């Protein structure tokens, strides 16, 4: 299942500037994020973003359109800059890190990221 989460629900977000999102980001069960573009009415694959080690369960685009957060069954949350050529990624961690699967992540505002996981 390339475009579905374990529950069978697709998790995807349009990504880019609010006025003109240019990319479609799709979560996958193999730990990758697939970056696609809409060109002449067709969806075309551009690249895979790889850093999770298990199913990607949730995606959330930053309100300013420059960052993307992803959550995974591998207990991690990643912050991506998917439009950069190297698609840089950062991991959130420290004492507030999840110790079990992360089910959902959402930007509540430009400076607040909220997540929920198996660990509460």
ABEGO torsion letter per residue (X at the ends): XAABBAAGBBBBBBBEBAABBABBBBBBAAGBBBBBBBBGGBBBBABBBBABABBBABBBBBAAGABBBBBBAAGBBBBBBAABAAGBBBBBBEAABBABBBABBBBABAABBBBBBAAX
